[in-house]
Amino acid sequence: MRQWDQNKFEELISNTQFAAWAKGEDYSKAEYWNAWEKNHPLHINEFREAKKMVENLRFRGADVKDADIQYLWAKTSERIIQRKPSGKFRRFISQVTKVAAILLLPVLLVSAWLFYSQYNLTQQYSNLLENKHDQKITVIAPIGARIAVDLPDGSQAWLNSGSEISYPVIFNTSERRVSLTGEAYFKVQKGETPFFVSNLGPEIKVYGTEFNVNSYKDEDFVTVALAEGKISLDLKGKEEFLTPGEVSVFDRTKNSIAIEKSDVFVHSSWREGKYIFRDTPLSSILRILQRQHNVNIQLLNPELGNYRYNATINNESLEQILQMLSLTAPLKYDYKPKALNPDGSYEPDNIRIRADKTRIIKN
């Protein structure tokens, strides 16, 4: 029998969209959560228990017979003594007791019982959230792979090869914050709680939108491309807003930024396994190839890195890409396949690129 996954259970009950659906407050998400249950058979028990718990957070009325009143009151009194409730709750019970003794209204006793039950459950839920705010989840997309990440609030992030994202198990009530190194495409759910993306460039504040962030450590530039909605960049305490179709390029070495209209798909096409280069230097292209194909590339003549390309790469093999690059620049390459080490591990493929002095190509 599969073991209970407490993390998945807590992730569900802390999801605000899940809670709204489970409580019957948002029927627009019914299709999504029904599909989620169907597509996650390994977590069906956690899903159903989380739904029950969220449902129980609602304060409900109850049809209680006169014969049950004494039982309810006895149980309430017993649990009050055992759990030593707060002064606020003791004052509430004291008032209920006085009124009940005079009027003998069953509904008051039922209310006391339901209030105490809800109070306990809510306290447990609050304690759970408090303990999870400081716990972080880190997801890494391995070299040569792309992965999708579901965030605690229902937002989504797609990570490109060699990227890393960190976020709390449960977002707190004041902000939703994630940290990114590498490249990711975000689809953020709108909400009253602000959403921030920390990266190697200006912090991004999100207002419910879709956008791409390229923030690799080995790149001099951090690029943010807005597809839909609205975001802002924190420029020394001042918000600089982007509109759909705008791209910001932050120069990390000069600490400067430029914003211009551009084709956003050029920056996000990697999600489809496609790379579109527009006046892109060879040095940048080679860094992308290293991340995507898990190879070592040595550029023996650094001046070759300044050659610029306009090209689209769409599922071509690495060998085909290298051949294409060599057709439009005076370069040649040596391709050494991965080698087996004595310990059983493999060295990555090694590619050495050098100038081909027998060729002259005019740009």
C-alpha positions in Angstrom: 0.0 0.0 0.0 1.3 3.5 -0.9 2.3 5.6 2.0 0.4 8.8 3.0 2.0 11.9 1.4 1.7 14.6 4.1 3.4 17.3 1.9 0.8 16.8 -0.9 -2.1 17.0 1.6 -0.7 20.2 3.1 0.0 21.7 -0.4 -3.7 21.1 -1.3 -5.3 22.6 1.8 -3.1 25.7 1.5 -4.1 26.3 -2.1 -6.5 29.2 -2.1 -8.2 28.1 -5.3 -8.6 24.5 -4.0 -10.1 25.9 -0.8 -12.6 28.1 -2.6 -13.7 25.2 -4.8 -13.9 22.7 -1.9 -16.1 25.1 0.1 -18.4 25.6 -2.9 -17.5 29.3 -3.3 -16.0 29.0 -6.8 -17.6 26.5 -9.1 -15.6 27.8 -12.1 -12.7 25.6 -11.0 -14.7 22.4 -10.7 -13.5 21.0 -14.1 -9.9 21.7 -13.2 -10.0 20.0 -9.8 -12.0 17.1 -11.0 -9.4 16.6 -13.7 -6.6 17.0 -11.1 -8.1 14.2 -9.0 -8.4 11.9 -12.1 -4.9 12.7 -13.3 -3.2 12.1 -9.8 -4.4 8.6 -8.8 -1.4 8.2 -6.4 -2.7 11.1 -4.4 -6.4 10.4 -4.4 -6.5 9.8 -0.6 -4.7 13.1 0.2 -7.0 14.9 -2.3 -10.2 13.6 -0.7 -9.0 14.1 2.9 -8.0 17.7 2.0 -11.4 18.4 0.5 -13.1 17.1 3.7 -10.9 19.2 5.9 -11.6 22.4 4.0 -15.3 21.6 3.9 -15.2 21.3 7.7 -13.8 24.8 8.0 -17.2 26.2 7.1 -19.5 27.0 10.0 -22.7 25.0 9.4 -26.0 24.8 11.1 -27.3 21.5 12.4 -30.6 19.9 13.2 -30.2 18.7 16.8 -33.0 17.0 18.8 -33.8 18.0 22.3 -32.5 14.6 23.5 -29.0 15.5 22.2 -28.7 18.9 24.0 -27.4 17.5 27.3 -24.9 15.3 25.4 -23.6 18.3 23.4 -23.3 20.4 26.5 -21.5 17.7 28.4 -19.0 17.2 25.6 -18.4 20.9 25.2 -17.7 21.4 28.9 -15.4 18.4 29.0 -13.3 19.6 26.1 -13.2 23.1 27.5 -11.7 21.8 30.7 -9.2 19.5 28.9 -7.9 22.0 26.4 -7.8 25.2 28.6 -9.1 27.6 26.0 -8.2 31.3 25.7 -9.8 34.0 27.8 -11.8 35.1 24.8 -13.4 31.7 24.4 -14.0 31.3 28.1 -15.9 34.6 28.2 -18.0 33.5 25.2 -18.9 30.2 27.0 -19.7 32.0 30.3 -22.2 34.3 28.4 -23.7 31.3 26.7 -24.1 29.4 30.0 -25.9 32.3 31.7 -28.3 32.8 28.7 -28.9 29.1 28.3 -29.7 28.7 32.0 -32.4 31.3 31.8 -33.9 30.7 28.4 -33.0 27.1 27.8 -32.5 27.7 24.1 -31.0 24.6 22.4 -29.7 26.6 19.6 -27.3 28.4 21.9 -25.8 25.2 23.1 -25.5 23.9 19.6 -23.7 27.2 18.7 -21.3 26.7 21.5 -20.4 23.2 20.4 -20.0 24.2 16.8 -18.0 27.3 17.7 -15.6 25.2 19.8 -15.2 22.6 17.1 -14.5 25.2 14.4 -12.2 27.1 16.8 -10.1 24.0 17.3 -9.9 23.2 13.6 -9.1 26.7 12.6 -6.3 26.9 15.2 -4.8 23.7 13.9 -5.0 25.0 10.3 -3.4 28.3 11.3 -0.6 26.5 13.1 0.0 24.4 10.0 0.3 27.4 7.8 2.6 29.2 10.2 5.0 26.3 10.3 5.2 26.0 6.5 5.8 29.7 5.6 9.6 29.4 6.2 10.0 26.0 4.6 11.3 26.2 1.0 10.9 24.0 -2.0 13.7 24.2 -4.7 13.1 22.8 -8.1 16.0 22.4 -10.6 15.6 21.7 -14.3 18.6 19.5 -15.2 20.9 20.4 -18.1 19.2 19.3 -21.3 15.6 19.2 -19.8 12.6 21.5 -19.4 10.1 21.0 -16.6 6.8 22.5 -15.4 6.2 23.6 -11.8 2.8 24.1 -10.0 3.1 26.9 -7.4 1.1 26.9 -4.1 -1.4 29.5 -5.3 -2.2 27.7 -8.5 0.3 29.8 -10.6 2.6 27.9 -13.0 6.2 28.2 -14.0 8.0 26.4 -16.8 11.7 26.1 -16.2 14.3 26.0 -19.0 17.4 23.8 -19.0 19.8 24.5 -16.1 17.3 26.8 -14.2 16.4 26.8 -10.5 13.3 28.2 -8.7 12.7 28.4 -4.9 9.4 29.1 -3.1 7.8 28.5 0.2 5.7 25.4 0.8 2.8 27.8 1.5 2.7 31.4 0.6 2.1 33.8 3.5 -0.7 36.3 3.7 1.4 39.4 2.9 3.2 38.3 -0.3 3.8 35.5 -2.8 7.6 35.4 -3.5 9.7 33.1 -5.7 13.4 33.2 -6.5 14.7 32.4 -9.9 18.1 31.6 -11.4 18.0 30.8 -15.1 15.0 31.0 -17.4 11.3 30.5 -16.7 8.0 31.3 -18.2 5.4 32.3 -15.6 1.6 32.2 -15.7 0.5 33.9 -12.5 -2.9 33.8 -10.9 -4.5 37.1 -10.0 -4.9 37.7 -6.3 -5.0 40.4 -3.6 -1.6 39.2 -2.3 1.2 40.6 -4.4 3.5 38.2 -6.4 7.2 38.9 -6.7 10.0 37.2 -8.7 13.5 37.8 -7.3 16.3 37.3 -9.9 19.7 38.6 -10.9 18.1 41.8 -12.2 15.4 44.2 -10.9 12.8 42.5 -8.8 9.6 41.8 -10.7 6.1 42.6 -9.2 3.3 40.8 -10.9 -0.3 41.8 -11.3 -1.7 38.5 -12.8 0.0 37.9 -16.1 2.2 35.8 -18.4 5.9 36.6 -19.0 9.3 35.2 -19.6 12.4 35.8 -17.5 15.9 35.0 -18.6 18.4 35.4 -15.7 21.3 33.0 -16.0 24.4 33.5 -13.9 26.7 33.2 -17.0 24.9 35.9 -18.9 25.5 39.6 -18.7 21.9 40.5 -19.4 18.6 39.8 -17.6 15.7 39.9 -20.1 12.0 40.1 -19.1 9.4 39.8 -21.9 5.7 40.5 -21.1 3.1 38.5 -23.1 -0.1 39.4 -21.2 -1.2 41.4 -18.3 0.9 43.8 -16.3 4.2 43.7 -14.4 6.6 46.2 -13.0 10.4 46.3 -12.3 11.9 47.7 -9.2 14.4 50.3 -10.3 16.0 51.7 -7.1 12.6 51.9 -5.4 10.7 53.2 -8.4 8.3 51.0 -10.3 8.8 50.8 -14.1 5.8 49.2 -15.8 5.8 47.0 -18.8 2.9 46.6 -21.2 2.3 43.5 -23.3 4.8 43.2 -26.2 7.5 45.0 -24.3 10.9 43.5 -23.4 13.3 44.9 -20.8 17.0 44.2 -21.0 19.0 44.8 -17.8 22.8 45.1 -18.2 24.3 43.6 -15.1 27.8 45.0 -15.7 26.6 48.6 -16.3 23.5 48.4 -14.0 21.4 50.0 -16.7 18.1 49.0 -18.4 16.5 49.4 -21.8 12.8 48.8 -22.6 11.6 48.3 -26.1 8.8 46.7 -28.2 9.7 43.3 -29.5 8.3 39.9 -30.5 7.8 38.2 -27.2 7.6 34.8 -28.9 11.3 35.1 -29.8 12.0 35.0 -26.0 9.6 32.3 -25.0 9.7 29.9 -28.0 12.1 27.6 -26.0 9.0 26.1 -24.4 8.2 24.5 -27.7 11.8 23.3 -28.3 12.5 26.2 -30.7 15.1 28.9 -30.5 14.8 32.1 -32.6 18.0 34.2 -32.9 17.8 37.8 -34.1 21.2 39.4 -34.4 22.5 37.1 -31.7 26.3 36.8 -31.1 27.8 33.3 -31.5 29.0 33.4 -27.9 25.4 33.6 -26.6 24.3 30.8 -29.0 27.1 28.5 -27.8 26.1 29.0 -24.1 22.5 28.0 -25.0 23.8 24.9 -26.8 25.8 23.9 -23.8 22.8 24.1 -21.5 20.4 22.4 -23.9 22.7 19.5 -25.0 24.9 19.0 -21.9 28.2 19.5 -23.8 31.4 21.4 -23.2 32.2 23.9 -26.0 35.5 25.7 -26.2 35.8 28.7 -28.4 39.6 28.8 -29.1 39.4 32.1 -31.0 37.4 34.5 -28.8 36.9 37.0 -31.7 34.6 34.4 -33.3 32.1 35.0 -30.5 31.2 38.4 -32.1 29.7 36.9 -35.2 26.0 37.5 -35.2 23.2 35.2 -36.5 19.6 35.4 -37.6 18.3 31.8 -37.5 15.7 29.5 -36.1 16.6 26.2 -34.5 13.7 23.8 -34.3 14.6 20.3 -33.1 17.8 20.0 -35.2 20.5 17.8 -33.8 23.6 19.4 -32.3 25.7 18.2 -35.3 23.2 19.9 -37.7 23.3 23.1 -35.7 27.1 23.2 -35.7 27.2 22.7 -39.5 24.7 25.5 -39.9 26.9 27.9 -37.8 30.0 27.0 -39.7 28.3 27.8 -43.1 27.9 31.5 -42.2 31.1 32.2 -40.3 34.8 31.3 -40.9 35.0 28.6 -38.3 35.4 24.9 -38.0 34.9 22.5 -35.1 36.2 19.2 -33.7 33.5 17.0 -32.1 34.8 14.5 -29.4 32.0 12.2 -28.2 31.6 11.5 -24.5 34.2 9.2 -22.9 33.8 6.6 -20.2 35.8 7.3 -17.1 37.4 4.5 -15.0 34.7 5.0 -12.3 32.0 4.3 -14.7 30.8 7.9 -15.2 30.9 9.7 -18.6 32.6 12.9 -19.6 30.2 15.2 -21.6 30.8 15.6 -25.3 33.6 18.0 -26.0 33.5 20.5 -28.9 36.4 22.7 -29.9 35.7 25.6 -32.3 38.5 27.5 -34.0 38.9 30.0 -36.8 39.1 28.6 -40.4 41.7 30.9 -41.9 41.2 29.3 -45.4 37.7 31.0 -45.6 36.6 34.6 -45.8 32.9 35.3 -45.3 31.5 38.7 -45.7 28.7 39.8 -43.4 
